Structure formats: structure tokens, C-alpha cells
Amino acid sequence: MKNKMLKNVSIVMAASVVMTSVGFAAPSSNPSVVSDTVKLIDMAGKQRMLSQRIAKDYLYAGKKIAPSKANNQLKKSMDELLHSHKVLVESINDPEIKNLLAFVEMSSEDFKSTASDTFSLDNAQLVMDLSESMLEGSQYVVDSLKKTVKIQESKIIGKAGKQRMLAQRIAKYYIAYQAGIKDKNTIDQMKSAVKIFTESHAVLMKNATNTPAINRKLNDIDRLWKIVYKFYLNIEKGGLPLIVFNTTDNITKKMNEVTKLYVELYK
């Protein structure tokens, strides 16, 4: 396990050195380029969610809580993550982003290997660490793609897409605490994810360009969120892993639908 962690650290350092030496091209305002880039932003944004979902599913399956659903979801999420990564690599020409994607690919190989191993607390911690590396890499790709287009609207897509990740992140840290990773960081990350989701949801609810369809879905989430966020904050008390699993999946599904509507809106 230590060798894998050292390998990941060395990859991050190497990637960081190369990335700082490469500049961006001038932002584009071409409608076709903007539309294609917005789609890639959404795809890269979804990779953030998948990084958290895979770790969550590994922990749920390992603790034998909804094991069938968790294992099926883990496999589908890993397949989707690898497929989307291939599309991103084939679609992006910017050398800095491609360099970061090369790092993400190396991390994803370790991620897949470890998530397929027999459950143990050591493996669970490694999966958690790898999910954080994957999240950071995917976020960098999203931020970098935003710099290549001259539109503000991509910010609202990014915010909506990030809500998908936050819902899965909440479930990941909830089950991690129940599985035995009971450090202060687990609690802090959980509370931070709940706080950011709440603040971002308020921004999305007030967004002036929302269509009636977007508002309906956001209102559905709002009604659910006002009830369930209190369950998530009771991470130290525990006792509601199935409720957390199902409600965060429900929120992720609805936010994915909202994000797609924003992508269509800004084509």
C-alpha cells in the first residue's frame, strides 16, 4: 500500500512541475467551440462525482450495507469514469490539460485496482486518498476548460455539476466514519460538503436564467434537502446508512438532470 501511495505522490509532483511550464491559448468565443467545450466541462465535472461515488460504493459494499446495489453501482461508475476519460483525452488538445489527464489516467488505474481488492480498513483509506486525487485532477480539468471559453454561463453549469459530486461526497464520508475512519478530517469534510451544497443550492435557486423545468427540479431537491441534511450532520451518531445512501443517490440523479438542462440552455 505504501508503494502505491508513494507512486501517487511522485506522479502528482511530476505533473505539477510540467503543468506550471505550459500556458493557455487565448479564450474562444466561437459558438461551436463554446458549445463543445461546455459539454466537455459537464463531462469532466461528472468525473468528480464518479470519483466520490466509487469510493462510497467500495465502503458500503465492504461493510455489507446494500452490497448488491453498491457493487453494481461501483462497476458501472468505474466503467463510466474510464469511458469518459477516454473521450476527454480524444477531445482535448490543450497540452496542459492533456498532461493533467495523463496523471488522472495513472491514478485511475490504481483506483480501479484497489477498489477491486478485498475490503480492509487499509484499502478503504487508500481508496479514500485516491478518490481525493481523482477529484482534484478532475476539478483542475473543469477549471482549465472554463478558461478556454468566453462565457460566464459555464460557471452555473460548473456549480450545478459540482452538486452531484457533493451529494456523493457526503455519503462517502458518512460511511467512512461508520467503517472506522473516525478522525477529525472525516467529520470536517462531511460538514464542509453539507455547507457548500446548501450555499450553492441557494445560488442555483436564485439563478435568473432558470427555466420552469429547472426550477421544478430544484424545488424537489429543496424539499428533500431541508429534511435530510440534518441526518448527514449526525455523522458521529450514525445509524442511518441506508437513508444516506438512497437520499444522496436521489439528489445526485436530480442534479444530473438539472445540469443537463443547463448544458442544453447554454448550447
Secondary structure, DSSP 8 states (H G I E B T S, - for coil): -HHHHHHHHHHHHHHHHHHTT------B--HHHHHHHHHHHHHHHHHHHHHHHHHHHHHHHHTTSSHHHHHHHHHHHHHHHHHHHHHHHHH---HHHHHHHHHHHHHHHHHHHHHTS---HHHHHHHHHHHHHHHHHHHHHHHHHHTTB--SHHHHHHHHHHHHHHHHHHHHHHHHHHHT--SHHHHHHHHHHHHHHHHHHHHHHH-TT--HHHHHHHHHHHHHHHHHHHHHHTTTT---HHHHHHHHHHHHHHHHHHHHHHHHHT-
